[in-house]
Amino acid sequence: MEIVAKACLNLNISESTSRDLFESYDRFLAILDDSQKRSELARAYSHEDLRNSKAWKEVRDVSQPFHEALISLFLRDDERLKNLTLQYGLF
């Protein structure tokens, strides 16, 4: 994430993109750091288990703002990074 942080500081990345990216990542790490939640996720063997998991719901809730922030980072905020992503990052 150090490289991403440098990109946010050195490129034309909006404050809201940076905030959403790092807040959602921090929330995801907090879920993984919680031993009860991590155990709950490890015990899930089926889609039904995941649908009934509060920890999985938290992961899903965090994933959407993280996904949107990545889209903004690589494709919206900075034209140079957008062009590099389109040229080298997408197949």
Number of C-alpha atoms within 10 A of each C-alpha: 8 7 8 13 12 10 16 20 13 9 14 15 19 15 11 10 21 19 14 19 22 17 15 20 17 13 17 18 12 13 19 16 11 12 11 12 18 15 12 16 19 9 12 15 9 8 9 9 13 16 12 11 17 13 20 19 13 14 18 12 14 19 16 12 18 21 14 13 22 16 14 20 24 19 17 17 18 17 15 14 18 17 13 13 14 13 10 8 10 7 6
